[in-house]
């Protein structure tokens, strides 16, 4: 087992006591092809609304709107 970011408890938004932290890892999903192309972090205390960014989709070969989804 590697001690990578996605495998640790902090990546799931939990600390050692099981409480939620303010920074969580999210996925950005393309609104046109519905694929999750990017992952990033988000501070929930400073940004309560869902994140929306124009990012490049390598399957559509153009810039499209990507919305925040949960990482599974």
C-alpha positions in Angstrom: 0.0 0.0 0.0 1.3 3.4 -0.9 0.7 6.4 1.3 -0.7 8.4 -1.6 -3.0 11.3 -1.4 -6.1 9.5 -2.6 -5.6 6.5 -0.2 -5.2 8.5 3.0 -8.0 9.6 5.3 -7.4 13.2 4.6 -8.2 12.6 0.9 -11.7 11.5 1.9 -12.3 14.6 3.9 -11.9 12.9 7.3 -9.4 13.4 10.1 -8.3 10.8 12.7 -11.4 11.5 14.8 -13.8 11.0 11.8 -14.7 14.7 11.6 -15.0 16.4 8.2 -12.2 18.8 7.2 -12.6 22.0 5.3 -10.6 20.9 2.2 -12.0 18.1 0.1 -11.0 16.4 -3.1 -13.5 16.8 -5.9 -13.8 15.6 -9.6 -14.6 17.9 -12.5 -17.1 16.3 -14.9 -17.5 17.4 -18.5 -21.1 18.6 -19.2 -21.0 17.4 -22.8 -19.4 13.9 -22.7 -20.1 13.3 -18.9 -16.6 12.0 -18.3 -14.6 13.0 -15.2 -11.5 14.5 -16.7 -9.9 16.4 -13.7 -9.6 16.2 -9.9 -8.8 19.1 -7.7 -9.3 20.3 -4.1 -11.8 22.7 -2.8 -12.1 24.6 0.5 -15.7 24.1 1.6 -15.7 27.1 4.1 -14.8 29.7 1.4 -16.7 28.1 -1.5 -20.1 26.6 -0.7 -21.4 26.6 -4.3 -20.5 24.0 -6.9 -17.3 24.7 -8.8 -17.7 25.3 -12.6 -14.7 25.9 -14.9 -14.0 25.9 -18.6 -11.5 23.2 -19.1 -10.2 21.2 -22.1 -11.9 17.9 -22.8 -9.6 15.5 -24.6 -12.5 13.4 -25.8 -14.4 16.4 -27.3 -11.2 18.1 -28.4 -12.4 21.5 -27.3 -12.9 23.6 -24.1 -16.2 22.7 -22.4 -17.8 23.5 -19.1 -16.8 21.2 -16.3 -18.8 20.9 -13.1 -17.9 19.6 -9.6 -18.9 16.0 -8.7 -17.9 13.7 -5.9 -14.8 11.5 -6.2 -15.9 7.8 -6.0 
